[in-house]
Amino acid sequence: MSEATYRKYIEKGPDACQLSESLAALEFRDENPAEAGRIDARYERERREAAEKDDLRHAWLRDGGDERDFESAHRDLSSREKTERLAAMDREAREASARAVLGGF
């Protein structure tokens, strides 16, 4: 069956598909596991990016930003958010390492 049927099955769920479409999607998944995995990963990445963008939009509006200016500011906000998240992860890893070293003495 087609990749499009599998995408519909993943994006809208089995309840939105007819029985024949669901069976075709499952057959595609079984016959093309690597491609199905790529489709799943792409869908999940797009879903996560949309949720992060929505969270940034709400924070932007809560901080007094204008809805019309959000799209132009999104790239900077996203970059800043990722930088802060990586810095926090680095800090937590360094603290855990220091605790492990000190705990060994």
Secondary structure, DSSP 8 states (H G I E B T S, - for coil): --HHHHHHHHHH-GGGS-HHHHHHHHHHHHH-HHHHHHHHHHHHHHHHHHHHHHHHHHHHHHTT--HHHHHHHHHHHHHHHHHHHHHHHHHHHHHHHHHHHHHT-
